[in-house]
């Protein structure tokens, strides 16, 4: 399906809460989770054959520009009533099968991709600190770190055995699954579902760590919802 920008999603949210007449005190109890940014790198900055972004901005400049947009959208979301917000980092997308082939020479992780993403994540951490310190209205923001422990080698120690290819059938040069084609029998051992997206088993592990584990700063999601 098509991608919906964060700006459009917030606009849709505004229409929905207005139509449903959701009271402000109910919105203050809601948990907002946002996990964006991967496509800005995979399908834009590091896709130089189609986009000239990497020739216009160095990694620091690009991360800064994304951060400015992010801040604007989050301020708008806060004005609509959001008070408990979890912002997820970008994971180590340089370790995905697609980026290993396109930017890692097919042999190792694409470190230039991970390095660029690390800059974005640092800015995101600073953005969380900004909102917790500067924004009025009893808002609580937390940063969920999917990057630091996201090395496939670390996942192997947790029982995952396949980290260099996806579980489903792919056509040559494609990153998404071919419909109605075989998938791996032992999908719980695969880090990736296709050439770019993590598997359900990987997502479940990340979700548990985010909810009550050590990857949230300054709150785990479990702590955030109790604020």
Phi, psi and omega in degrees: 000170180284158179270141178248122183296158177299322178302316180291321179298319179292323176298317178296322178298318179299316179297319184293314183288332177289316181294321181276353180054051181285124181290153183301321182294333176285320178296326179295339180270348184284151174258125177253124176241134181228126179227094182223168176121331183302315182295331179296335178261310184294315187253022176211283188301321181257025174238065190292341179289336181251333184231147181259017184304317184291340176273342180268329184230139168279170184304323178293317180294320181294314178299320179296317180295320177295321180297321179298317178295317180301314181300317179299314181293322180292324176297321179294318179297321178296319179297332179281350175124357180293130181232343179235106190230127176250122180253119182270137175289167169281138179282182180283077184291345174290350179259004177284152180308320181298312184286333175298319180287314187281328185230001179245009180072011179078004185241324184220177180296150178275090187293329178296328178289312179298323179295319179293319179294324179300325177294315177303314182296321177298317177297325180292320175301316179295326179294320177298316179298321179299311182294322180291334183263322191258329188277131181276162176105026175056034180281144177233120178245148174222152180254126180253115187271102176263000186268311191301318181259019188269014178287126178307331178296324178291322179296327180298328178290346179261006175112352177282138185247338184237115181233003183251005177203161181276168182280330186266172179281132180239145171278155181302127178083357181259158182249345182254160184294146172281125182301143172061030177245161184300150172238166182296148181284327183255059188298337179290349180263358183259134175288325187240143177277314176234212184276355186218332185261140179290157182281169178299320180298318178295316180296323179296318180295318179294322180295317180295319179294325180289322186287308183226019180258194187269008188269357179262136179222125003273000181232148162284166179295324177300319178289323182298317183291342179269354182292000000 
